[in-house]
C-alpha cells in the first residue's frame, strides 16, 4: 500500500469521526527499513518518522536531515535511561515515557538544555507483564509526578495486546487523557489506525503498510 493510500484512509477516517482532516499526524515507522525505502517516502514529501532504536536512528537521520528539510523524528520504542541524552538531542518527540527514573533523567536533561522533546506517557492498557508502560491504575499519579518535574507532556500512548479488539484500549486511553487534561493520543498502527482515529487518535504509527515487511535479520 502506498503512502498516498494511507494518507487518504486517515483523512477518510477523520471525516467519518467528524474530525478535521488535518487533526491526525501520520508517523511513518521507518525502523529496520532499508535506506532506499525511507528516502523514497521522503521524496514523496512526508516528513514525520518514527524510530524504535536510538542507535539506529542516530546512524541514519543526521545525514537524511541534511538532505531533507523539515523532518520530525519520534521515538516510539522503549528508551533506556542511559540513552536518554542522545535521544533528547535527536528526537522531536518521545512516546515511551514509562517510569520515574526516565522521567527524572529527562527532567535533568531538559533543565540543562533549556529544551525538551514533546513527551507522551506510555500506558500498558492490557496490563501485559512483558510490555513496557505505566499500568492504568498508576497513570494519573505518574502524569502528576511528571508535571511536578516540569516535563512538557503532550499526551498518552498505548500499544494494545495482539489479537484482541483494540477499540476498548483506545477508549480507555482517551478517557485517561481527558481526565488529565492531555490532548495528544498516540495510538493505532497499520492494522487498526482507523479504529484509533474513531476514538480520537492524534498520532498514528504506521510502518509496514507504507514501507513493506521488515527484515529484522538485516538490522
N, C-alpha and C positions, 0 to 999 in steps of 0.2 A: 504494500500500500504506500502511496506517495505522501509526501509532506502536505501537498495540496489537499488530498483526500482527508487527512486527519484534521487539518485546519477547517475544512468545510463541515466535518462532523461536529467539531467543537462549536462552531457558530450555530449550527442547527440545534444542538443540544441546549445551548444557552437561550436561543429564541423559544424553544419548546418549554423551558422553565420560566419564561417571562423575564429573562435577564438580558442585559446589554450584551451584544455580541463581543465586545471587547473586554468583558469582565473576567475572562479566563485566560491565564497565561499558560502557554504550551511550553513545557520544559522537555526538550529533546534529549533523551538519556543516551549519552554517547560513550558510556563506559564500555571498555573492551571491544570497541568498534574500530575497524581499520581506518587509518587516517583518510584514505580517499573517500570513504563514505561520509565522514564528518565534513570534509572540505566541500563535497557535493551539496550537503544541506546548507552550509554557509553560503555557497554560491547562489543558492535559491533565495537567499535573503534572510534566513532565520538566524536569530542572534541569542536565543536563550537556551542554554545547555545544562545538563545535569551530569555529574560525575560521582562515583562511589568511592574512589580511592585517591587519597591526596597525592601519593607518589605518581600515579599515572597522570593525573591532571596537571601536576607540576611539570611533567616532562612533555606534555602535549600543548597546553594552552598559551603559554607565553609567546611562542612563535606564531600561533594562529591569531592571537590578539594583535600582533604587529601587522598581520596581513589583512585582517578584517576588523573594521571599526565597530564599536557599539556592542561587543559581546558581553553578555551577562552570564556568570557561571554560578551554578547552585550545587552545593554539597548535599547529596541525598543518601550517602552511605554512612555507616557508623563512623564516628570520629574519635580516634584515640586522643587522649589528653595530651600526649607528648607530640602530637602533630598539629595541635591547635594553632600554634604560632604561624606555621606555614599556611594553614587553612584560612586564617583571617586575612592574610595578605593576598591570597589567591582568589577567594570566593566572594561573590557579592551577597550570597545568602547561604545560610546553613540550616538544613531542615531536620537535623538529628540531634538537637539538644535534649539529652535524656537523663542527666544525673547531676547531682550537686557538684561533684568535683569538676566536671566540664564547665558548668555554669560559672564557678568561681574562677577557673582559669581564663575563660573568655572575658569575664569582667576585668581581671587584671590586665589582660592584653588590650582591652578597649580603653582602659584608663591610660595605659602607656602610649597607645597610638593616637588617642583622641578620636577614634572612629571604630565602628564595629559593623560587620555584615548584618543584614536582616536575619532574625533568628526565629525558627519555628520549633516548638516543643513537640517531640515525637511521643505519641501516646500508643501504648500497646493495647489496642482496643480488644483484641482477642485474648489478652492475658496469657500469651504463649511463653512458656519458660525459656525457650531458646531464642526468643526475639527481643531486640532492644526496645526501649521505650518506657515511659512512666506508666504505671498502672492507672486505670481510670479513677480509682478511689484516691490516688495521690496527686492527680493532675492539678486540681485547684491550688493545693498547697505549694506545689512546685512552681506554678506560674507566679504565685505571690512572692516566693523566695527569689525568683529570677528578677522580678521587678524591683525587689528590695536591693538587688545588686546593681540596679541601673541598666539592666540589659534591654536592648530595643526589641521586644517581642513583636513579631509580625503576625503570628498565628500558631496553629497546631497542624501536625502532620500525622498520618497513620498509614500502616500497611496491613490491611485485614488478612486473616488467615486464608490460605489457599483452599479452593474447593467449596467455599461457602457463599451464601448470598451476602454480598458486600454492602448492600444498601443500609442495613441496620448499623453497621460500623460507621458509615459516613454520617448517618443521622446522629449517632452518639457523639461523634467528633464535633459536628455542627452545634449541638446543644452545649457542649463544653465551651466552645469558642464564644458563643453568645453569652453564656453565663459569666465569662471572664472578660468580656468587652474586647475580644480579639476578632479582627475581620478576615484574617488570612486562613484559608483551609487548603492545605497541600494534601490532596487525596485523589486517587484514581490513576490507573495505569492503562496499558494497552487494551486489556480485556474489559475494563469496566469504567473508563473515564466518563462515558455519557451518564451512567448512573450517579457518578460522583458529582458531575455538574448539576444534575437534577437536585442534589442535596446541598448545593451551594459551593462546590469547589472553586477556589480562585486560582489554583495552580494544579495542573495535571501533568504527570510524569510518564511520557510515552517514549519507549525506546525501540523495541523490536518491530513494532508496526511501522516505524519510519525507516529504520536502518536495515532491517532484516535480522535474522538469527545471529546471536553472538557466538564466537568461537573462543571459549574460555581457555582452551589449550594454547592459544596464541598470546595470551597475556604474559 
